[in-house]
Amino acid sequence: MDLFPSLKEKYTHESLSAREAQRLAEFIAWGPAVFQVSRIMLKLGIFDMIRESSNGLTRQDICEKTTMSDYAVKCLLEASLCIGTLLIDTETNRYIISKTGWFLINDPATRVNIDFNHHVNYEGWFKLEESLLKGKPEGLKHFGDWPTVYEALSALPQEVQNSWFGFDHFYSDSSFPEALKIIFDMYQVKSLYDVGGNTGKWALQCVSYNKNVNITVLDLPQQIEMMLTNINGKEGAERIEGYSINLLDNSAKFPVRKDGLDAIWMSQFLDCFSMDEIISILERAQEAMTDKTRIFIMETLWDRQRFEPAAFCLTMTSLYFAAIANGNSKMYNTEDLEYCINKAGLKIETIHDHLGQGHSIIVCVKNNNQY
């Protein structure tokens, strides 16, 4: 495995003392409680109250500000102290925010991850073991009887949809400005298939950025309906069309443009499928390509992250795919995707790294010399 330097430093040798390792083991054992206490402290605004105070708050101060019982506040504060999100001045018994607490309050990625895990994943995690053993998203049954989360999206409770799309868009949106420059300034794309286009957010940014591009969004019928509703009346919507397709159906072909196709865009898309399914999708994409067409695969490859916390988040996200999304996909590394790309009759032309929140764009072309 070829890891980026910061990850190699973290994952190839022991860095904790025995005492630190023991504490981490207990932290893992109490992980569900750690998560819920921290989420509640954020939701109720207790962290914010403490941060905004001039010299911290006592337990009694917090009881008055929240109207919660002394018992409830004591439980939350003592747990947060031991979790490491708060510190205490033992002379005045005033609580103050720690560095970890500061990141919980201020880091937008952390806030998005908390909402995503609470609303979308938390109860489904209980079925993670069953999901891994069966290769099916058994945790999704908490919401209803669907084969994957993608068919379920439009029917999920609003707060679940908000957290799901908030998570999905947060990571992709940060990369869009740089990606647009690569697609349209570097490669001069005029026609593009947006595969798995969801709400059409990327398609709208494309037609706004480039006044000549025509976009076809390929997605499930219910997603196409949602996308067309979302783009209706917006600038450039007349240059966006939908094409309904179930990409899990191996017989479902990509449309072929008679005048040729410049680009096929797959953003945070292939991580929604198993490696065999990825190969099938890329093979069918390859059939719609000319020798001048490029596939742009934008993914957060966990082995190419500059900072270790990002790799941690990504490998944990793989467990969402196992328990909730579909039971057989994950956040891939470069080696896995390169294998799929090559098996589909394609080759990697180049990789653009460090876009937004740790994205990479893998640029693929047809491999006419594979045989």
C-alpha positions, 0 to 999 in steps of 0.5 A: 500500500502506497500511503501519503507521507502523513499517513505512513508516519501514523499507520506504520509504527506505534506512537502511543504510550501504554497509558495512552493506548489504554485510555484510547481503548476505553474511549472506544468502549464508551464511544456511543456515550462520548458521541451523544454527550458531545452532540447534546452539548453542541445542540443545547448550546452549552459549549457556546455558552462557555466559549462566549463567557469571559472566564468560563462558567460554573455548573450553577451558571449553566443550570440557570442559562439552560433551565436544566436540572443540576443532575443533568448538567452535572452528568454532561459537564463531568463526562465532557471533562473526561472526554476532553472537550472541557477543562476546569479551573479547580480554584473557581470551579469554572469550566472552559473550552478545550482545544478539542471542544473548540474544534467541535464548535468551529470545524464545519466538517466535524459539525456535518459529520456529527449530524450525519452520524446522528440522523443517518447512521447512529441506529443503523450502526447496531446492524453493522456486524450483520451488514458486513457478514451478509453484504447487505445494508441491514441498518437501513431497515431502521428507515424502511424496506429498501435495497439501498439508501439511494432509492430511499432518499426521497422518502426519508424524514426531512432531517435525515435528508438534510443531514445526508445531503449536507454531508454529501454536498459539504465534501463535494462543494469545497472541491467544485471551484477547483474542479470547474477550472480543471474541467473547463479551463484545462480540458475545454469540455463542451459536452459532459455526462454527469453520472449520479448527478443527485440534485443537479448541483454540479450540473448547475455550476457547470452551465453557470461557469461555461456558457457553451457546455451541455450536460446530461445527468444520468441517475435513477428515475426518482433522482432525475425527477428530483433533479429536474424539479430542483433546476427548474427556472435556474440559469442554464437549466435549458442546457441540462437534461436527464437520462434515467438509468439504473447503473446496477443493471449491467444491461443498462447502456450509457447514451451515445452522442452522435457528435461525440462526447468530451467528458464523463464526470463521476463525483463521489459516485463510484464509492457507492458501488462494489469493485465488480459494479465499478468495473461494469459501470466503467466498461459501459462508460467506455462504450460511450467514449471516443478516443478524445473522451475523458472520464473524470473521477473525483473521489476522496481517496483515503490513501492520498490525504495530506492530514491523518484525521481526513483518512480516519473520517474516510475509513469510518465512512466506509462503515456507513456504506456497509451498514446503511447505503448498500452493504458492499461499497466503501471509500476506496484507495488509489490501488483499488480504483486503478485496478477497476479502471484497468479492468474496464479497458481504461487507463489513468492519464493523470491525477489531480490531488488536494482539491477542497476537502481532500479530493482527487480527480483521476483522469482516465482515457481509453486504453487502446493498447490493452491487448 
